[in-house]
Amino acid sequence: MYPKNAWYVACTPDEVQDKPLGRQICGEPLVFYRDANGQVVALEDFCPHRGAPLSLGFVRDGTLVCGYHGLEMGCGGKTLGMPGQRVGVFPAVRPYAAVERHGFIWVWPGDQAKADPALIPYLEWAESPDWAYGGGLYHIQCDYRLMIDNLMDLTHETYVHASSIGQKEIDEAPPATRVEGDEVITSRHMENISAPPFWRMALRGNGLADDVPVDRWQICRFTPPSHVMIEVGVAHAGHGGYDAPAAVKAASVVVDFITPETETSIWYFWGMARNFKAEDAELTASIREGQGKIFGEDLEMLERQQQNLLRYPERGLLKLNIDAGGVQSRQIIDRLLAAEQAATGIPVRQIA
């Protein structure tokens, strides 16, 4: 299961323009569209007349119209009209809190009374002109927690991403994990190594030599319900690594918003933000292309892993020191699920 009293990234603004978007979030079928003022609206994707998905309809003058029999739906979930029918007694559909912020559309699939927009995380890289961002979306058939495990333990880079960001030194540098409130932080630092292909490209993009030894860092930060931000970068060796001056390093933030669709599928919003040469659109496109390929390399592994776990549900998984970040993240998720269960009295079924 997944916490529902939380803000999840549902889509990007360009996905909701002139027509409605249907998307399942945390098991809830939702429809997103824009009202007459251009504000994003989220409703249950269910027409009260015959149960057709409202997302198969269209938007007319800011009103959502069912594509089956023309029922007109209001922003609050109440029917406004329908050709030749009296709609006063039509049952309402459920509205959801939705907010457009930081270049994403966020939705709160749980108790709407608790949907405080102030709880949406502040993203400096999305608001400051000193940063550039490029990203995308993957639909992946796996438990959202498997992706969190993947991102909180970057040891797999040596093997899954051998041709781009992987290198043997990742295996040789043990990670350190700590918990600060609801945040889990796993960090790994490597000194005086060669930069892998992706980071050589980033160094060149920042006007730096790519054939000299570097210090490399990876700092993964999990925050609930399922967000992972990873500070990554390389600096010419001997200048302080993570703390090196900007003139000798290429550093970025890997952005990972993991939104559950079902218990075994996710919407994965990925990207990379950087605060060097933010005005260079060509560099942004090049990094986005490289990151897209890197993230794409995880897809088969995660989906096949999910298939194995479903096939052998009785088999337990090992928990090694490299798994600490994912294990601690799952413990926070379990605590949030238990709190929701206590508040509603509805049993929460845990999945391994």
Secondary structure, 3 states (H helix, E strand, C coil): CCCCCCCEEEECHHHCCCCCEEEEECCEEEEEEECCCCCEEEEECCCCCCCCCHHHCEEECCEEECCCCCCEECCCCCEEECCCCCCCCCCCCCEEEEEEECCEEEEECCCHHHCCHHHCCCCHHHHCCCCEEEEEEEEECCCHHHHHHHHHCHHHHHHHCCCCCCCHHHHHCCCEEEEECCEEEEEEEEEEECCCHHHHHHHHHCCCCCCCCEEEEEEEEEECCCEEEEEEEEEECCCCHHHCCHHHEEEEEEEEEEEEEECCEEEEEEEEEECCCCCCHHHHHHHHHHHHHHHHHHHHHHHHHHHHHHHCCCCCCCCCHHHHHHHHHHHHHHHHHHHHHHHHCCCCCCCC
